[in-house]
Amino acid sequence: MSVIAVTGLQWGDEGKGKLVDLLGEFAGVTARFQGGSNAGHTVVLGDRRVVLHHLPSGAMRRHVRCVLGQGMVIDPSTLIEEMHTVESINGPFVPNRLTISRRAHVILPIHRQADALGERTTGVRIGTTLRGIGPAYEDKAGRRGLRMLDLTGDPGRLRAWIEAIHDAWAPRFERHGLEMPGAAGAFDMCTEWGKALGPYIGDASLVLHEEIVKGTNVLLEGAQGTLLDIDHGTYPFVTSSNASALGAPAGAGIAPSCITSVLGITKAYTTRVGEGPFPTEEKGEAGDRLRDAGHEVGSTTGRPRRCGWLDVAALRYAVRLNGVTSIALTKLDVLTGLHEIKVSTGYRLRGRVLSEIPLDDLDAAEPVYETVEGWGEDISGARDLRDLPAKARRYIARLEGWLGVPASLVSVGPERGQTVIVKNPFRE
């Protein structure tokens, strides 16, 4: 039995969806432990491209049981649409194939509007996905949030709870002269959501515990990435939950000791969506080249991603924080054709060179670069490390040396089969 936490080591968009889908072949359960519809995990199946916002990427395999943990905030309308998409490929969901935590929180229409309001009126523009994620977590922390179990509970209590949420947000809307969405409409919507999702709502923590006791292989899938973690990222330009592996036990509802390994996902370069510091960003020709070759457009927002060189100092921090046992390197093929590849291996700050990214002092820090020789051969057909050109293998080996952990997977294209499995994490 293995319980693997899969987490992004950068600012999200590292390719977690593809890797969880790939490893789903060896898992019996995949579970999302935080975030909501701000995630955009892409799975490519032949000529079909499926973007999952709530469902763990293992949903694309029929034998895998899917769990949405209580650390999530769920937009039921988006989830229902997503379920229909997956059902059109894999057949209908049944309650024992999907469990939605009764304790996960619900995103209401007012949360989406409050998200947009916050982006317009606060002093710091974060560049959120405008999916209502932050306001929903704000209500959760304020102990006034609506949970999935409330959708199928007493109608009178549901109505009163929704009205209380609207009352709490009213002063903020009134201050800016904006009209509030109606609580009555939200109640009707919640009633319909409860009818559609009621059969799937259950005790996700207990389901995961029972599967682990049975010896089932489990994948815990995070959204976003470590540098967007609300406690450990580039605050305030972060998401509203613990996107690192530190959030996996709490968000999934299992004991920390159940996790047997942590797979950290990193691109062979770095990208970021939204506002916030990005020291290795390339705003000129090099950045455009990475964006075009990597098709770097946000799966959720449709926004072009900011692109730059690999930040090893940031990865060292993320590897340490998450307790990473192996890494998966994605989009190595995007670097093909570059004569030289720059890599930031540290930061110069006030006369010192630091081996980890100084998250709270980035304005005063300067990346320290090394140059690695590139390769020109097409690697998209590689299925074994020996299929890669020597210079590509050298890039991987340098990365392993810098981080002190081995690469277990190397992605050389978007499809399942375009992956070099150096060592299956489920067979370590």
C-alpha positions in Angstrom: 0.0 0.0 0.0 1.2 3.5 -0.9 -0.3 6.9 -0.2 1.4 9.4 -2.4 0.8 13.2 -2.0 1.2 14.9 -5.4 2.1 18.6 -5.1 3.3 21.4 -7.4 6.7 22.8 -6.5 6.3 26.1 -8.3 3.4 28.6 -8.9 1.0 25.9 -10.1 0.5 24.7 -13.7 3.3 22.2 -13.4 1.4 19.4 -15.1 -0.1 17.6 -12.0 -3.2 16.6 -14.0 -1.3 14.5 -16.5 0.8 12.9 -13.9 -2.1 11.9 -11.6 -3.9 10.6 -14.6 -0.9 8.5 -15.6 -0.3 7.2 -12.0 -4.0 6.5 -11.7 -3.3 3.2 -13.6 -1.7 2.0 -10.4 -4.1 3.6 -7.8 -7.4 2.6 -6.5 -8.3 6.0 -5.1 -7.5 9.6 -6.1 -8.5 12.5 -3.9 -8.3 16.3 -4.1 -7.5 17.9 -0.8 -7.8 21.7 -1.3 -8.8 24.4 -3.7 -11.7 24.5 -6.0 -12.7 25.4 -9.5 -9.6 27.7 -9.7 -7.7 24.5 -10.5 -7.3 23.5 -14.2 -5.8 20.0 -14.4 -5.6 19.0 -18.1 -5.7 15.4 -19.3 -5.0 14.6 -22.9 -6.6 11.5 -24.3 -5.8 11.1 -28.0 -7.5 14.1 -29.8 -9.6 14.9 -26.7 -8.4 17.4 -24.1 -10.3 17.4 -20.8 -9.8 20.1 -18.2 -10.8 19.1 -14.6 -11.5 21.8 -12.1 -12.8 19.8 -9.1 -12.6 16.1 -9.9 -9.2 14.6 -9.3 -7.4 13.7 -12.5 -7.8 10.0 -11.7 -11.5 10.4 -12.7 -10.5 9.6 -16.3 -9.8 6.0 -15.3 -12.9 3.9 -14.7 -11.5 1.7 -12.0 -10.4 4.7 -9.8 -12.6 5.9 -6.9 -12.6 9.7 -6.6 -12.8 11.7 -3.4 -13.3 15.4 -2.9 -11.9 16.3 0.5 -13.2 18.6 3.1 -10.3 21.0 2.5 -12.0 22.0 -0.8 -14.4 24.7 -1.7 -16.9 23.5 -4.3 -18.9 25.2 -7.0 -21.7 22.7 -7.5 -22.7 24.0 -10.9 -19.2 23.6 -12.2 -18.8 20.2 -10.6 -22.1 18.9 -12.1 -20.9 20.1 -15.6 -17.6 18.4 -15.0 -19.2 15.1 -14.0 -21.3 15.1 -17.2 -18.1 15.6 -19.2 -16.4 12.7 -17.6 -19.5 10.5 -17.8 -19.6 11.1 -21.6 -16.2 9.4 -21.8 -16.2 6.9 -19.0 -19.9 6.1 -18.3 -22.1 7.3 -15.4 -20.7 8.0 -11.9 -22.2 5.8 -9.1 -22.1 6.8 -5.5 -19.3 4.3 -4.6 -17.1 5.8 -7.4 -17.4 9.4 -6.2 -17.5 10.7 -2.6 -17.9 14.4 -2.0 -17.0 15.4 1.6 -20.0 16.5 3.6 -17.7 19.0 5.2 -16.4 20.6 2.0 -17.6 24.2 1.7 -19.9 25.6 -1.0 -19.2 28.5 -3.4 -22.3 30.6 -3.8 -22.9 33.2 -6.5 -22.2 36.0 -4.0 -18.7 34.6 -3.5 -17.9 35.1 -7.2 -19.2 38.7 -7.1 -17.3 39.4 -3.9 -14.1 38.0 -5.6 -14.5 40.5 -8.5 -15.3 43.3 -6.0 -12.1 42.5 -4.1 -10.0 42.6 -7.2 -11.4 46.1 -8.1 -11.3 47.7 -4.7 -8.5 46.4 -2.5 -5.1 48.1 -2.5 -3.3 45.0 -3.9 -4.4 43.4 -7.1 -3.8 39.6 -6.8 -5.0 38.5 -10.2 -7.4 35.8 -8.9 -9.4 33.4 -11.2 -12.6 35.3 -10.1 -14.1 31.9 -9.2 -15.1 32.9 -5.6 -12.4 30.8 -4.0 -11.0 33.4 -1.6 -14.4 34.7 -0.3 -15.6 31.1 0.2 -12.6 30.4 2.3 -13.1 33.7 4.1 -16.6 32.6 5.1 -15.2 29.2 6.2 -12.6 30.9 8.4 -15.4 33.2 9.7 -17.4 30.2 10.8 -20.4 31.2 8.6 -19.7 29.0 5.5 -22.2 26.7 3.9 -21.1 23.1 3.7 -22.1 20.3 1.3 -24.1 18.6 4.0 -26.3 21.7 4.3 -27.5 21.2 0.7 -29.5 18.1 1.7 -30.4 19.2 5.3 -33.4 21.1 6.7 -34.6 23.6 4.2 -35.4 26.2 6.9 -31.9 26.0 8.3 -30.4 26.2 4.7 -32.4 29.3 4.0 -31.4 31.0 7.3 -27.7 30.1 6.7 -27.7 31.6 3.2 -29.3 34.7 4.5 -26.7 35.0 7.2 -23.9 34.8 4.6 -25.6 37.5 2.5 -26.0 39.7 5.5 -22.3 39.3 6.3 -21.3 40.5 2.8 -23.9 43.3 2.5 -21.9 46.1 4.1 -19.0 45.6 1.7 -21.3 45.7 -1.3 -23.2 48.7 0.0 -19.9 50.6 0.7 -19.2 50.5 -3.0 -22.8 51.1 -4.2 -23.2 47.7 -5.7 -26.3 45.6 -5.8 -26.3 42.3 -3.9 -27.3 39.0 -5.5 -30.6 37.7 -4.0 -30.5 35.1 -1.2 -33.8 33.6 -2.5 -32.2 32.7 -5.8 -29.2 31.2 -4.0 -31.6 29.0 -1.9 -33.4 27.7 -5.0 -30.0 26.9 -6.6 -28.8 25.1 -3.5 -31.9 23.0 -3.4 -31.3 21.8 -6.9 -27.6 21.2 -6.2 -28.6 19.1 -3.2 -30.9 16.9 -5.4 -28.2 16.4 -8.0 -25.2 15.8 -5.7 -26.9 14.3 -2.6 -26.2 10.7 -3.5 -22.5 11.4 -3.6 -22.1 13.4 -0.4 -20.6 11.4 2.4 -17.8 11.0 5.0 -14.7 11.4 2.7 -12.3 11.1 5.7 -13.8 7.7 6.6 -13.8 6.5 3.0 -10.1 7.2 2.7 -9.3 5.6 6.0 -11.1 2.4 5.1 -9.4 2.3 1.7 -6.0 2.8 3.3 -6.7 0.0 5.9 -7.6 -2.3 3.0 -4.2 -1.6 1.4 -5.5 0.4 -1.5 -3.0 2.6 -3.4 -4.1 6.3 -2.9 -3.1 9.5 -4.7 -3.7 12.8 -2.9 -3.8 15.6 -5.5 -3.2 19.2 -4.7 -4.1 22.2 -6.8 -2.0 25.3 -7.5 1.6 25.0 -6.2 3.8 25.4 -3.1 4.7 29.1 -3.9 1.0 29.8 -3.9 0.4 28.3 -0.5 -1.3 30.8 1.8 1.2 30.2 4.6 4.3 29.3 2.7 4.1 31.1 -0.6 4.8 34.6 -2.0 2.2 36.3 0.2 -0.1 38.1 -0.5 0.1 36.9 -4.1 -1.1 33.4 -3.1 -4.2 31.2 -3.1 -6.5 30.9 -0.1 -5.5 27.4 1.0 -2.5 25.2 1.8 -1.5 24.2 -1.7 1.6 22.4 -0.5 1.7 18.8 0.7 1.4 20.2 4.2 -2.3 20.6 3.5 -2.8 17.1 2.3 -3.5 15.3 5.6 -5.9 18.0 6.9 -7.6 18.6 3.6 -8.1 14.8 2.9 -8.9 14.0 6.5 -6.2 11.4 7.1 -3.4 11.1 9.6 0.0 12.6 8.4 1.6 9.2 9.2 -0.5 7.6 6.4 1.4 9.4 3.7 4.2 7.2 2.5 5.8 9.5 -0.1 5.6 12.9 -1.7 5.9 13.4 -5.5 6.9 17.0 -6.3 6.0 18.2 -9.8 8.1 20.9 -11.6 8.3 22.1 -15.1 11.7 22.2 -16.8 11.3 26.0 -16.7 9.0 28.3 -14.6 5.6 29.9 -15.3 3.2 32.0 -13.3 -0.3 33.3 -13.8 -1.6 36.4 -12.2 0.3 39.1 -10.2 3.2 38.7 -7.9 7.0 38.4 -7.9 8.6 36.2 -10.5 12.4 36.8 -10.3 13.4 34.5 -13.2 10.7 35.8 -15.6 11.8 36.5 -19.1 9.7 39.3 -20.7 11.5 39.4 -24.0 12.1 36.9 -26.8 13.2 34.0 -24.5 9.9 34.2 -22.5 7.9 34.4 -25.7 9.7 31.4 -27.1 8.9 29.3 -23.9 5.3 30.4 -23.9 4.7 29.5 -27.6 6.6 26.2 -27.4 4.9 25.2 -24.2 1.4 26.5 -25.2 1.4 28.4 -21.9 -2.2 29.6 -21.5 -4.1 29.2 -18.2 -6.5 26.2 -18.3 -8.9 28.0 -16.0 -8.5 31.7 -17.0 -7.3 31.5 -20.6 -4.7 34.1 -19.7 -1.2 33.8 -21.2 1.2 32.6 -18.5 4.3 34.5 -17.6 7.4 32.4 -18.5 11.0 32.3 -17.3 13.9 30.1 -16.4 14.0 27.3 -13.9 14.4 28.6 -10.3 16.4 25.9 -8.5 16.5 28.0 -5.3 12.7 28.1 -5.2 12.6 24.3 -5.9 15.1 23.7 -3.0 12.7 25.5 -0.7 9.7 23.6 -2.0 11.5 20.2 -1.8 12.4 20.9 1.8 9.0 22.2 2.9 7.1 19.3 1.3 9.5 16.5 2.2 9.7 15.5 -1.4 10.9 12.0 -2.0 11.1 12.2 -5.8 10.3 14.7 -8.5 8.4 14.5 -11.8 10.0 16.8 -14.4 7.4 18.0 -17.0 7.7 19.8 -20.4 11.3 18.9 -20.9 10.5 18.8 -24.6 9.8 22.6 -24.6 13.5 23.2 -24.1 14.4 21.3 -27.3 16.1 23.6 -29.7 17.7 25.9 -27.2 21.5 26.2 -27.6 21.9 27.3 -23.9 19.5 27.0 -21.0 19.7 29.3 -18.1 19.0 28.1 -14.5 18.9 30.2 -11.4 20.7 28.2 -8.7 20.6 30.8 -5.9 20.0 34.4 -4.9 22.3 37.3 -4.1 20.9 39.4 -1.3 22.9 42.1 0.5 26.3 40.7 -0.3 25.3 37.1 0.5 24.4 34.2 -1.9 21.4 32.2 -0.6 20.7 28.6 -1.7 16.9 29.1 -1.1 14.5 31.7 -2.5 14.1 34.6 0.0 10.3 34.7 -0.2 9.9 37.8 2.0 12.8 39.8 0.5 12.4 39.2 -3.2 12.4 42.9 -4.1 16.0 43.2 -2.9 17.2 39.8 -4.2 18.8 39.0 -7.5 18.9 35.5 -9.2 22.3 33.9 -9.7 22.3 32.0 -13.0 24.3 29.1 -14.4 24.1 28.0 -18.0 23.5 24.4 -19.1 24.1 23.3 -22.7 20.9 22.6 -24.6 20.0 19.9 -27.2 18.4 20.0 -30.7 17.1 16.4 -31.0 13.3 15.8 -30.8 12.6 14.0 -27.6 8.8 13.7 -27.8 9.1 10.0 -28.6 11.4 9.0 -25.7 10.1 6.2 -23.5 13.3 5.5 -21.6 16.1 7.6 -20.3 18.4 6.0 -22.8 16.2 7.5 -25.6 17.1 11.0 -24.5 20.1 12.8 -25.9 23.1 13.0 -23.6 22.7 16.7 -23.0 19.0 16.2 -21.9 20.1 13.5 -19.5 22.8 15.8 -18.2 20.1 18.5 -17.5 18.1 16.0 -15.5 21.1 14.8 -13.6 22.1 18.4 -12.7 18.6 19.0 -11.4 18.8 15.9 -9.3 22.1 17.0 -7.9 20.9 20.5 -7.1 17.8 19.3 -5.3 19.2 16.1 -3.7 16.2 14.0 -4.8 15.8 11.7 -7.8 13.6 12.2 -10.8 11.0 9.3 -11.0 9.1 10.6 -14.0 10.0 12.8 -17.0 7.3 14.1 -19.3 8.2 14.8 -22.9 4.8 15.6 -24.3 1.2 16.1 -23.3 -0.2 12.6 -23.7 -0.1 9.7 -21.2 2.4 7.7 -23.3 4.8 10.6 -23.6 6.4 9.9 -20.2 9.6 8.4 -19.2 9.0 6.3 -16.1 12.4 6.2 -14.4 11.0 4.6 -11.3 7.3 4.1 -10.6 6.5 5.9 -7.3 4.1 3.2 -6.4 6.8 0.6 -6.6 9.5 2.4 -4.6 
